Amino acid sequence: MDITQMKQLEKLVLDAEVDMSVMKNSIKQLLSTVDELRKEYPHKRFTLDGRLVGDIGEVLCSEIYDIELLPGLAAHYDGQTSDGWNVQIKTTMQENLTFPADHIPDYFLGVKVQQDGTVEEVFNGPGKIIKDDALKNRTAIPKNHLHSISIKKLQELNKSIPDAERIKKRKLL
């Protein structure tokens, strides 16, 4: 190996180390943010392995809507309203939300968290409406037991929900 090849190899190694330091610092920042969230909301785990967006959405929804989050992980539901309605909350930062294939939640609250942290309501109402309309022709159960439904379809269905069947928002001071 000549000097030019050795310098090229050295540059590749240094570039890889720089890239890894960026990754390592980013992971540290993420974990620090997760630690802060856990301290503020100890009933949520905020894990980086697929639950982070969901946990963030549940906490935001519990602050915006009349929902008390259930402790830990409860089967099929994330919270309950003061009226006793069981609610499943689904959150995305993309263009689709998931809906369970193995049960129909009493109430379904689907939200999209924007890049600036604001929450957009996508669907707020009885889960049966989604099952009867958006999923009426789907008979197969996906391997992950979750149907993917476009935000646009859920927003369209959301327009038909009467106020009496919506989860109420908290009165902000």
Buried (B, 14 or more C-beta within 10 A) or exposed (E): EEEEEEEEEEEEEEEEEEEEEEEEEEEEEEEEEBEEBBEEBEEBBBEEEEBBBBBBBBBBBBEBBBBEBBEEEEEEBBBBBEEEBBBBBBBBEEEBBBBBBEEBBBBBBBBBBEEEEEBEBBBBBBBEBBBEBBBEEEEEEEEEEBBEBEBEBBBEBBEEBEEEEBBBEEEEE
